[in-house]
Amino acid sequence: MSLVKQPEMTEANLAAHRANGPMSQGAVTLAGKGRVAAANLRHGFYSRERGQALEALGENPEEYTSMMESLLEDLEPREGLESQLVVRMGEALWQMQRAGRMREGVAINRIQMQTQFQERMAQDRFMQAAVKVEPYEAMRDALARRDGGPAPGEIQSFVESCGKNDSAEMQELIPLLNSLSGPLEDQERKAIRRRARALVKKLMQAFDDPLYYLARQAENVRSPENLAAIMAPRDTSATLMHRMEESNLRQLWRLTNTLIKIRSGALRQRDVKNEDCSGDMYENKGAEDKNTDRL
């Protein structure tokens, strides 16, 4: 026996319940039901778990929510299947954007690694070529001095560094340099130094083209053409990302096509979502098709 006194149900109470009942059954019109469905979907967009997952992937949950709400406002789905289709369309669009960011991220990483490697290699080759021309530059400067020209030690160092060059210019230059170590008249010394400078200048010209080429090669590492060549897909990850984008695009097309068919009446919602069936979608058939199925 209950110790709580139960309220008596009077005729006035029954009449009040009957009057209030229709007002507490939720949305009745299609517009009202659509607003209720959209409210439920928006609540899902703001879920903490989804936001944490997006942030862990380096994505902005607010951008995701804004995109989903924009789709709901543009397409105005009715509750049930249409709402779910629009949500799936939004997810497919977001995944397409994600695949694009992944592709760009891979390209950026590849560019950074390749450009650093190419710049280092080009700089090393340039420095190796520059080291070879340094003795010629030192001798050119020594021959241009007004204190009598290069000292014997400078001449010996030059011969040890560059004497293996068997060109005609080098074979003429070495005896001229060695003669500067002996006693010479001023006019004769000036003439020898003038001829030696001309020979050194001619020998240095052989380094101009390689140095210019190597300098240009270093500059072209970050040119648009070279960056485009670096970004060109060459591995399996690029192929997989391309397939991911293609898959999302096909899924978006199928979802959009299904939504259009539902709204045009070519496809009934119960044909798409039928608990007694396997979940496959079937288009409405005309009278002739139905008669054919009976045969």
Secondary structure, 3 states (H helix, E strand, C coil): CCCCCCCCCCHHHHHHHHHHHHHHCCCCCHHHHHHHHHHHHHHHHCCHHHHHHHHHCCCCHHHHHHHHHHHHHHHCCCCCHHHHHHHHHHHHHHHHHHHHHHHHHHHHHHHHHHHHHHHHHHHHHHHHHHHHHHHHHHHHHHHCCCCCCCCHHHHHHHHHHHCCCCCHHHHHHHHHHHHCCCCCCHHHHHHHHHHHHHHHHHHHHHHHHHHHHHHHHHHHHHCHHHHHHHHCCCCHHHHHHHHHHHHHHHHHHHHHHHHHHHHHCCCCHHHHCCCCCCCCCCCCCCHHHHHHHHC
